[in-house]
Amino acid sequence: MVALALIRHGEYAQRADTPSALQPYPLTDKGAAEVRQQARQFGEWLSTSGYQLNSEIHSSTLLRAWQTAEIYREELATLFTDPPYSRCFSALCERSVGALANLSVKEIERIVAQDPRLTPLPEGWKSASYFKLPFEGAESLIEAGERVAAHLTALLKTPLRCATDNRLQLVVGHGASIRHASYHLNVIHFSDIKRLSMFYGHPVVFEQQAEGWNRLYGNWKHRHLADPID
């Protein structure tokens, strides 16, 4: 059996009111400490679960995700069958807003208003699953989820170096793209995307079985309207 541990990065120095996709900032001290605590709690479950960790930890290329992966590598070091290491993948990044990366919502809306070819952005555009900004390199949340889902699907089909059939793969990414990927993989329903979020640094572990997915560890967070998308 192959299980996936889907982990949202820890709290980081996020620029306020800005789509968080490609922000390059590190974890806060609080965020790093919280991830370390989550990793230790997960290790307690893992040590009695019968699962063994694949030595290759997958994370997005963004600093906050890599730092989270590295904390997990340090804290769970004794639970890997081989020396663990982190690999970064663009496919695991959050939804990109392309040419408007790292601009605030107000700045983005001002740029759109200045372009005579464009109509005003719809209300709630930042969290609308199928909306894509009309700029080069932008993608919708549903497209980002499809990208992440393709990476996870390939992982499930790739033989992992592990001494047991009960293999567990750590994947560190971002809340919105993981939730949309979970929809593409039939782990959650489309209506769950806005209802659910992820706790910082907290793994949600799923095992793929013939009849569907079985959650082994961790819980989704129930979102409030004020929660950030990432």
Backbone as CSV, one residue per row, in Angstrom:
resi,resn,N_x,N_y,N_z,CA_x,CA_y,CA_z,C_x,C_y,C_z
1,MET,0.840,-1.199,0.000,0.000,0.000,0.000,0.875,1.249,0.000
2,VAL,0.413,2.277,-0.686,1.122,3.554,-0.729,0.227,4.626,-0.107
3,ALA,0.787,5.372,0.815,0.044,6.459,1.440,0.761,7.773,1.166
4,LEU,-0.017,8.838,1.089,0.512,10.178,0.877,0.259,11.029,2.114
5,ALA,1.295,11.677,2.609,1.151,12.655,3.685,1.227,14.039,3.057
6,LEU,0.089,14.702,2.957,0.007,16.022,2.333,0.145,17.076,3.425
7,ILE,1.159,17.921,3.297,1.515,18.862,4.367,1.530,20.281,3.811
8,ARG,0.772,21.148,4.444,0.848,22.568,4.115,2.046,23.161,4.853
9,HIS,2.785,24.033,4.186,3.913,24.722,4.811,3.483,25.438,6.089
10,GLY,4.450,25.859,6.889,4.172,26.595,8.103,3.911,28.070,7.851
11,GLU,3.531,28.757,8.921,3.300,30.201,8.838,4.580,30.896,8.355
12,TYR,4.408,31.857,7.451,5.583,32.544,6.912,5.330,34.044,6.855
13,ALA,6.366,34.793,6.501,6.298,36.259,6.497,5.573,36.739,5.237
14,GLN,4.292,36.483,5.184,3.476,36.765,4.003,3.148,38.253,3.901
15,ARG,3.258,38.784,2.700,2.852,40.159,2.453,1.342,40.253,2.555
16,ALA,0.852,41.240,3.284,-0.577,41.336,3.582,-1.410,41.566,2.324
17,ASP,-2.605,40.943,2.308,-3.603,41.149,1.252,-3.009,40.950,-0.134
18,THR,-2.162,39.920,-0.254,-1.479,39.632,-1.518,-1.621,38.151,-1.827
19,PRO,-2.092,37.798,-3.034,-2.142,36.373,-3.393,-0.787,35.727,-3.114
20,SER,-0.802,34.640,-2.366,0.423,34.164,-1.723,1.272,33.244,-2.581
21,ALA,0.846,32.957,-3.803,1.480,31.919,-4.604,3.006,31.958,-4.617
22,LEU,3.598,32.996,-5.158,5.044,33.004,-5.389,5.802,33.918,-4.447
23,GLN,5.238,34.259,-3.319,5.974,35.079,-2.363,7.200,34.300,-1.867
24,PRO,8.377,34.949,-1.847,9.626,34.230,-1.588,10.070,34.224,-0.131
25,TYR,9.195,34.564,0.785,9.606,34.821,2.159,9.700,33.544,2.993
26,PRO,10.515,33.568,4.066,10.734,32.370,4.890,9.663,32.180,5.943
27,LEU,9.732,31.039,6.611,8.889,30.783,7.774,9.209,31.786,8.876
28,THR,8.192,32.162,9.628,8.427,32.938,10.843,8.978,32.008,11.920
29,ASP,9.515,32.580,12.983,9.977,31.750,14.094,8.825,30.921,14.667
30,LYS,7.667,31.556,14.780,6.486,30.837,15.265,6.115,29.711,14.314
31,GLY,6.186,29.991,13.008,5.841,28.983,12.016,6.770,27.785,12.067
32,ALA,8.071,28.040,12.201,9.035,26.940,12.271,8.811,26.092,13.520
33,ALA,8.537,26.745,14.646,8.301,26.014,15.889,7.034,25.163,15.780
34,GLU,6.013,25.716,15.143,4.755,24.979,14.984,4.944,23.767,14.092
35,VAL,5.695,23.918,13.004,5.965,22.786,12.121,6.730,21.704,12.875
36,ARG,7.704,22.107,13.675,8.494,21.139,14.425,7.608,20.344,15.390
37,GLN,6.687,21.031,16.040,5.767,20.348,16.955,4.870,19.372,16.192
38,GLN,4.354,19.804,15.042,3.499,18.929,14.237,4.271,17.693,13.765
39,ALA,5.533,17.900,13.370,6.346,16.782,12.902,6.581,15.771,14.025
40,ARG,6.829,16.257,15.228,7.056,15.356,16.358,5.797,14.552,16.693
41,GLN,4.648,15.207,16.651,3.396,14.497,16.908,3.144,13.446,15.833
42,PHE,3.414,13.815,14.604,3.247,12.866,13.501,4.201,11.683,13.669
43,GLY,5.423,11.958,14.119,6.392,10.893,14.328,5.924,9.881,15.354
44,GLU,5.215,10.330,16.380,4.695,9.409,17.396,3.696,8.444,16.770
45,TRP,2.820,8.979,15.917,1.867,8.094,15.226,2.587,7.172,14.263
46,LEU,3.529,7.728,13.518,4.210,6.979,12.468,4.995,5.802,13.031
47,SER,5.574,5.971,14.207,6.422,4.926,14.793,5.650,3.658,15.124
48,THR,4.333,3.756,15.238,3.509,2.574,15.547,2.548,2.231,14.405
49,SER,2.678,2.925,13.270,1.698,2.785,12.191,1.956,1.605,11.265
50,GLY,3.200,1.116,11.228,3.554,0.072,10.270,4.004,0.621,8.937
51,TYR,3.993,1.945,8.780,4.454,2.568,7.543,5.915,2.976,7.660
52,GLN,6.602,2.959,6.531,7.968,3.447,6.456,8.032,4.596,5.454
53,LEU,8.835,5.592,5.799,8.909,6.797,4.965,9.838,6.602,3.780
54,ASN,9.375,7.016,2.615,10.262,7.101,1.470,11.316,8.163,1.760
55,SER,12.544,7.890,1.410,13.643,8.782,1.777,13.597,10.115,1.044
56,GLU,12.909,10.170,-0.087,12.833,11.395,-0.885,11.583,12.186,-0.508
57,ILE,11.771,13.339,0.136,10.665,14.222,0.495,10.418,15.190,-0.667
58,HIS,9.184,15.304,-1.091,8.857,16.209,-2.187,8.275,17.507,-1.622
59,SER,8.754,18.633,-2.145,8.200,19.924,-1.730,8.120,20.845,-2.925
60,SER,7.351,21.916,-2.798,7.347,22.938,-3.831,8.696,23.665,-3.790
61,THR,8.959,24.467,-4.798,10.233,25.181,-4.887,10.292,26.393,-3.964
62,LEU,9.166,26.802,-3.379,9.131,28.015,-2.573,9.766,27.789,-1.210
63,LEU,10.444,28.808,-0.712,11.260,28.679,0.492,10.482,28.128,1.668
64,ARG,9.265,28.618,1.884,8.498,28.194,3.055,8.186,26.699,3.022
65,ALA,7.973,26.158,1.814,7.703,24.722,1.690,8.979,23.918,1.903
66,TRP,10.082,24.360,1.318,11.357,23.660,1.500,11.767,23.659,2.964
67,GLN,11.624,24.794,3.653,11.969,24.851,5.075,11.107,23.876,5.883
68,THR,9.834,23.787,5.545,8.943,22.848,6.226,9.395,21.413,5.989
69,ALA,9.759,21.096,4.745,10.253,19.757,4.422,11.523,19.437,5.196
70,GLU,12.407,20.418,5.330,13.658,20.203,6.039,13.429,19.945,7.534
71,ILE,12.458,20.623,8.107,12.137,20.368,9.518,11.620,18.943,9.685
72,TYR,10.770,18.499,8.769,10.287,17.118,8.822,11.435,16.134,8.644
73,ARG,12.357,16.456,7.748,13.519,15.578,7.551,14.327,15.447,8.843
74,GLU,14.524,16.548,9.533,15.289,16.528,10.779,14.554,15.771,11.881
75,GLU,13.273,16.074,12.056,12.523,15.519,13.180,12.199,14.039,13.009
76,LEU,12.063,13.571,11.777,11.685,12.179,11.520,12.862,11.347,11.036
77,ALA,14.075,11.841,11.249,15.275,11.229,10.663,15.375,9.738,10.950
78,THR,14.993,9.308,12.148,15.144,7.897,12.519,14.067,6.998,11.910
79,LEU,13.071,7.589,11.269,11.946,6.812,10.741,12.049,6.562,9.241
80,PHE,13.114,7.050,8.618,13.385,6.758,7.209,14.276,5.524,7.117
81,THR,14.036,4.702,6.113,14.873,3.515,5.946,16.210,3.861,5.306
82,ASP,16.275,4.971,4.578,17.515,5.462,3.972,17.687,6.917,4.377
83,PRO,18.897,7.454,4.277,19.106,8.865,4.614,18.159,9.760,3.825
84,PRO,17.352,10.577,4.508,16.344,11.381,3.806,16.946,12.641,3.178
85,TYR,16.270,13.109,2.153,16.659,14.351,1.490,15.425,14.960,0.845
86,SER,15.483,16.269,0.603,14.346,16.984,0.022,14.596,17.276,-1.445
87,ARG,13.555,17.158,-2.250,13.594,17.557,-3.659,12.468,18.547,-3.917
88,CYS,12.777,19.606,-4.664,11.799,20.660,-4.930,11.239,20.524,-6.344
89,PHE,9.936,20.767,-6.481,9.248,20.636,-7.759,8.334,21.838,-7.987
90,SER,8.457,22.454,-9.150,7.552,23.552,-9.500,6.108,23.078,-9.551
91,ALA,5.914,21.815,-9.875,4.556,21.271,-9.997,3.785,21.336,-8.690
92,LEU,4.481,21.482,-7.570,3.812,21.495,-6.259,3.569,22.905,-5.738
93,CYS,3.872,23.928,-6.536,3.664,25.304,-6.092,2.185,25.667,-6.047
94,GLU,1.911,26.777,-5.400,0.555,27.297,-5.336,0.155,27.896,-6.683
95,ARG,-1.115,28.223,-6.838,-1.633,28.864,-8.055,-0.826,30.126,-8.379
96,SER,-0.374,30.220,-9.625,0.392,31.394,-10.052,-0.537,32.459,-10.615
97,VAL,-0.252,33.712,-10.284,-0.973,34.827,-10.929,-0.109,35.459,-12.004
98,GLY,0.930,34.743,-12.424,1.713,35.130,-13.583,2.404,36.472,-13.452
99,ALA,2.186,37.327,-14.440,2.851,38.630,-14.500,2.517,39.521,-13.316
100,LEU,1.476,39.192,-12.571,1.061,40.015,-11.426,1.533,39.435,-10.091
101,ALA,2.508,38.538,-10.139,2.982,37.888,-8.924,3.469,38.897,-7.897
102,ASN,3.065,38.664,-6.661,3.512,39.422,-5.482,3.002,40.850,-5.429
103,LEU,1.985,41.159,-6.225,1.286,42.431,-6.100,0.079,42.243,-5.195
104,SER,-0.319,43.311,-4.510,-1.479,43.226,-3.634,-2.762,43.161,-4.458
105,VAL,-3.841,42.791,-3.795,-5.137,42.740,-4.474,-5.493,44.104,-5.056
106,LYS,-5.284,45.171,-4.282,-5.595,46.524,-4.771,-4.729,46.888,-5.977
107,GLU,-3.454,46.513,-5.941,-2.574,46.795,-7.073,-3.017,46.036,-8.317
108,ILE,-3.404,44.790,-8.140,-3.881,43.992,-9.276,-5.141,44.605,-9.874
109,GLU,-6.081,44.975,-9.022,-7.336,45.554,-9.517,-7.095,46.907,-10.186
110,ARG,-6.120,47.664,-9.694,-5.781,48.949,-10.324,-5.187,48.726,-11.713
111,ILE,-4.326,47.734,-11.859,-3.723,47.432,-13.157,-4.787,46.992,-14.160
112,VAL,-5.719,46.181,-13.698,-6.815,45.739,-14.567,-7.653,46.937,-15.005
113,ALA,-7.931,47.852,-14.073,-8.749,49.029,-14.401,-8.055,49.938,-15.402
114,GLN,-6.729,49.913,-15.450,-5.984,50.776,-16.365,-5.885,50.202,-17.775
115,ASP,-6.254,48.947,-17.943,-6.150,48.293,-19.247,-7.503,48.360,-19.946
116,PRO,-7.631,49.146,-21.027,-8.934,49.313,-21.682,-9.463,48.031,-22.318
117,ARG,-8.650,47.044,-22.444,-9.093,45.770,-23.047,-9.821,44.880,-22.049
118,LEU,-9.725,45.215,-20.764,-10.211,44.310,-19.732,-11.443,44.856,-19.025
119,THR,-12.249,43.947,-18.539,-13.410,44.299,-17.717,-13.023,44.170,-16.247
120,PRO,-13.739,44.828,-15.327,-13.414,44.727,-13.902,-13.436,43.273,-13.428
121,LEU,-12.589,42.982,-12.482,-12.528,41.619,-11.951,-13.795,41.300,-11.166
122,PRO,-14.269,40.075,-11.258,-15.491,39.712,-10.521,-15.239,39.679,-9.023
123,GLU,-16.281,39.908,-8.268,-16.175,39.851,-6.812,-15.744,38.448,-6.376
124,GLY,-14.819,38.393,-5.443,-14.350,37.101,-4.948,-13.431,36.361,-5.902
125,TRP,-12.833,37.085,-6.850,-12.019,36.427,-7.875,-10.850,35.645,-7.289
126,LYS,-10.296,36.130,-6.181,-9.082,35.506,-5.641,-9.320,34.068,-5.195
127,SER,-10.526,33.745,-4.755,-10.810,32.395,-4.258,-11.704,31.590,-5.192
128,ALA,-12.038,32.146,-6.365,-12.899,31.433,-7.317,-12.094,30.350,-8.031
129,SER,-12.524,29.123,-7.928,-11.734,27.992,-8.412,-11.428,28.061,-9.906
130,TYR,-12.380,28.528,-10.710,-12.210,28.477,-12.160,-11.774,29.808,-12.765
131,PHE,-11.592,30.831,-11.939,-11.204,32.137,-12.494,-9.688,32.206,-12.694
132,LYS,-9.302,32.778,-13.852,-7.890,32.975,-14.154,-7.678,34.419,-14.579
133,LEU,-6.723,35.078,-13.967,-6.420,36.463,-14.328,-5.962,36.539,-15.788
134,PRO,-6.373,37.588,-16.508,-6.067,37.694,-17.939,-4.665,38.244,-18.196
135,PHE,-3.663,37.581,-17.630,-2.283,38.016,-17.802,-1.393,36.808,-18.055
136,GLU,-0.263,37.044,-18.721,0.646,35.963,-19.068,1.090,35.198,-17.824
137,GLY,1.071,33.882,-17.943,1.557,33.021,-16.877,0.567,32.723,-15.771
138,ALA,-0.605,33.362,-15.811,-1.589,33.135,-14.750,-2.304,31.801,-14.964
139,GLU,-2.755,31.224,-13.870,-3.541,29.998,-13.937,-4.655,30.072,-12.910
140,SER,-5.657,29.262,-13.100,-6.753,29.205,-12.130,-6.380,28.243,-11.012
141,LEU,-7.119,28.320,-9.915,-6.897,27.383,-8.819,-7.157,25.945,-9.242
142,ILE,-8.158,25.755,-10.085,-8.474,24.393,-10.523,-7.356,23.849,-11.405
143,GLU,-6.719,24.719,-12.194,-5.578,24.298,-13.011,-4.373,23.973,-12.133
144,ALA,-4.153,24.784,-11.094,-3.059,24.496,-10.170,-3.278,23.150,-9.484
145,GLY,-4.517,22.885,-9.093,-4.824,21.600,-8.481,-4.599,20.442,-9.419
146,GLU,-4.909,20.634,-10.690,-4.678,19.578,-11.688,-3.184,19.289,-11.823
147,ARG,-2.396,20.347,-11.789,-0.928,20.203,-11.864,-0.400,19.400,-10.676
148,VAL,-0.851,19.758,-9.471,-0.416,19.036,-8.275,-0.915,17.593,-8.302
149,ALA,-2.150,17.400,-8.736,-2.725,16.052,-8.798,-1.934,15.159,-9.747
150,ALA,-1.476,15.728,-10.864,-0.677,14.949,-11.816,0.631,14.490,-11.170
151,HIS,1.226,15.366,-10.369,2.464,14.994,-9.671,2.191,13.875,-8.658
152,LEU,1.108,13.991,-7.910,0.780,12.972,-6.914,0.436,11.645,-7.576
153,THR,-0.268,11.692,-8.697,-0.615,10.469,-9.423,0.640,9.753,-9.901
154,ALA,1.597,10.532,-10.410,2.854,9.930,-10.856,3.611,9.302,-9.685
155,LEU,3.546,9.948,-8.518,4.191,9.389,-7.326,3.611,8.024,-6.968
156,LEU,2.294,7.923,-7.047,1.629,6.675,-6.684,2.004,5.535,-7.625
157,LYS,2.411,5.883,-8.844,2.752,4.866,-9.841,4.242,4.546,-9.870
158,THR,5.040,5.339,-9.137,6.491,5.165,-9.162,6.925,4.236,-8.041
159,PRO,7.696,3.192,-8.356,8.211,2.330,-7.284,9.073,3.144,-6.321
160,LEU,8.777,3.039,-5.021,9.527,3.765,-4.011,10.518,2.829,-3.328
161,ARG,11.662,3.370,-2.982,12.678,2.577,-2.305,12.291,2.437,-0.829
162,CYS,11.730,1.306,-0.511,11.280,1.101,0.862,11.291,-0.399,1.154
163,ALA,11.637,-0.771,2.368,11.788,-2.181,2.717,10.465,-2.877,2.983
164,THR,9.377,-2.159,2.950,8.072,-2.736,3.227,7.077,-2.292,2.164
165,ASP,6.005,-3.038,2.024,4.959,-2.636,1.088,4.167,-1.444,1.598
166,ASN,4.229,-1.184,2.894,3.519,-0.050,3.482,4.397,1.201,3.397
167,ARG,4.266,1.917,2.311,5.138,3.055,2.037,4.388,4.356,2.247
168,LEU,5.082,5.351,2.739,4.468,6.650,2.959,5.358,7.733,2.361
169,GLN,4.754,8.580,1.563,5.471,9.651,0.873,5.096,11.001,1.467
170,LEU,6.087,11.772,1.930,5.857,13.126,2.422,5.841,14.099,1.239
171,VAL,4.796,14.921,1.188,4.663,15.930,0.138,4.306,17.252,0.807
172,VAL,5.150,18.258,0.632,4.936,19.563,1.262,4.578,20.580,0.189
173,GLY,3.432,21.199,0.355,2.985,22.169,-0.633,2.176,23.277,-0.010
174,HIS,1.054,23.613,-0.648,0.292,24.806,-0.311,-1.188,24.456,-0.222
175,GLY,-1.865,25.145,0.690,-3.222,24.756,1.036,-4.199,24.685,-0.115
176,ALA,-4.292,25.753,-0.909,-5.311,25.793,-1.961,-5.029,24.790,-3.062
177,SER,-3.776,24.693,-3.499,-3.477,23.758,-4.587,-3.602,22.311,-4.120
178,ILE,-3.294,22.038,-2.851,-3.492,20.677,-2.335,-4.971,20.341,-2.274
179,ARG,-5.800,21.280,-1.816,-7.244,21.001,-1.754,-7.818,20.790,-3.157
180,HIS,-7.420,21.614,-4.105,-7.919,21.430,-5.473,-7.382,20.134,-6.083
181,ALA,-6.148,19.763,-5.752,-5.630,18.476,-6.198,-6.421,17.334,-5.583
182,SER,-6.782,17.473,-4.322,-7.571,16.440,-3.644,-8.925,16.261,-4.315
183,TYR,-9.487,17.356,-4.827,-10.728,17.239,-5.585,-10.501,16.456,-6.874
184,HIS,-9.439,16.784,-7.601,-9.142,16.073,-8.849,-8.919,14.581,-8.612
185,LEU,-8.394,14.237,-7.449,-8.119,12.829,-7.134,-9.299,12.126,-6.470
186,ASN,-10.427,12.846,-6.339,-11.635,12.294,-5.711,-11.444,11.992,-4.228
187,VAL,-10.539,12.721,-3.583,-10.385,12.603,-2.135,-11.468,13.420,-1.435
188,ILE,-11.782,14.599,-1.970,-12.852,15.440,-1.436,-13.774,15.850,-2.585
189,HIS,-14.951,16.351,-2.247,-15.889,16.852,-3.238,-15.585,18.311,-3.571
190,PHE,-16.085,18.773,-4.697,-15.834,20.162,-5.092,-16.359,21.130,-4.037
191,SER,-17.489,20.816,-3.450,-18.066,21.701,-2.429,-17.198,21.798,-1.184
192,ASP,-16.282,20.839,-1.007,-15.400,20.857,0.161,-14.249,21.846,0.009
193,ILE,-13.948,22.262,-1.211,-12.759,23.082,-1.449,-12.812,24.372,-0.644
194,LYS,-13.967,25.045,-0.674,-14.086,26.296,0.073,-14.399,26.061,1.546
195,ARG,-14.948,24.912,1.846,-15.335,24.612,3.231,-14.133,24.201,4.071
196,LEU,-13.138,23.609,3.416,-11.993,23.067,4.129,-10.731,23.879,3.868
197,SER,-9.817,23.824,4.814,-8.488,24.387,4.647,-7.513,23.385,5.251
198,MET,-6.269,23.815,5.499,-5.271,22.945,6.108,-4.576,23.701,7.227
199,PHE,-4.288,23.000,8.300,-3.519,23.591,9.389,-2.059,23.710,8.961
200,TYR,-1.403,24.756,9.415,0.016,24.919,9.117,0.823,23.719,9.600
201,GLY,1.607,23.150,8.697,2.557,22.102,9.073,1.962,20.780,9.477
202,HIS,0.655,20.621,9.333,-0.052,19.433,9.840,-0.340,18.456,8.692
203,PRO,0.155,17.215,8.786,-0.069,16.251,7.705,-1.501,15.715,7.696
204,VAL,-2.032,15.579,6.501,-3.260,14.810,6.300,-2.854,13.619,5.448
205,VAL,-3.009,12.422,5.989,-2.465,11.213,5.364,-3.601,10.383,4.782
206,PHE,-3.452,10.028,3.504,-4.450,9.221,2.809,-3.795,7.999,2.200
207,GLU,-4.515,6.911,2.260,-4.091,5.660,1.641,-5.065,5.329,0.508
208,GLN,-4.520,5.008,-0.650,-5.353,4.671,-1.793,-5.707,3.192,-1.760
209,GLN,-7.005,2.921,-1.793,-7.486,1.548,-1.818,-8.381,1.357,-3.032
210,ALA,-8.746,0.120,-3.304,-9.531,-0.175,-4.503,-10.854,0.574,-4.518
211,GLU,-11.456,0.759,-3.337,-12.766,1.413,-3.263,-12.656,2.928,-3.066
212,GLY,-11.449,3.453,-2.997,-11.296,4.897,-2.823,-10.173,5.210,-1.847
213,TRP,-10.253,6.385,-1.243,-9.204,6.846,-0.336,-9.634,6.698,1.118
214,ASN,-8.680,6.285,1.941,-8.921,6.125,3.365,-7.999,7.078,4.123
215,ARG,-8.581,7.959,4.946,-7.758,8.891,5.727,-7.213,8.173,6.951
216,LEU,-5.888,8.216,7.095,-5.213,7.496,8.171,-4.827,8.393,9.341
217,TYR,-4.528,9.656,9.048,-4.014,10.543,10.084,-4.295,11.980,9.679
218,GLY,-4.517,12.837,10.672,-4.663,14.266,10.426,-6.089,14.666,10.099
219,ASN,-6.315,15.956,10.214,-7.648,16.506,9.981,-7.570,17.746,9.101
220,TRP,-8.581,17.932,8.284,-8.734,19.180,7.565,-9.149,20.269,8.557
221,LYS,-8.847,21.480,8.216,-9.295,22.635,8.992,-10.557,23.183,8.334
222,HIS,-11.550,23.532,9.129,-12.762,24.136,8.585,-12.522,25.632,8.419
223,ARG,-12.679,26.097,7.199,-12.298,27.458,6.862,-13.300,28.482,7.361
224,HIS,-12.767,29.676,7.653,-13.565,30.862,7.865,-13.348,31.769,6.661
225,LEU,-14.296,32.629,6.376,-14.217,33.471,5.189,-12.967,34.340,5.202
226,ALA,-12.458,34.675,6.391,-11.314,35.573,6.472,-9.984,34.828,6.314
227,ASP,-9.998,33.489,6.262,-8.753,32.746,6.140,-8.075,33.034,4.817
228,PRO,-6.723,33.091,4.794,-6.025,33.247,3.521,-6.208,32.017,2.652
229,ILE,-6.083,32.199,1.339,-6.308,31.099,0.411,-5.195,30.061,0.498
230,ASP,-3.956,30.486,0.644,-2.834,29.547,0.668,-2.764,28.863,2.029
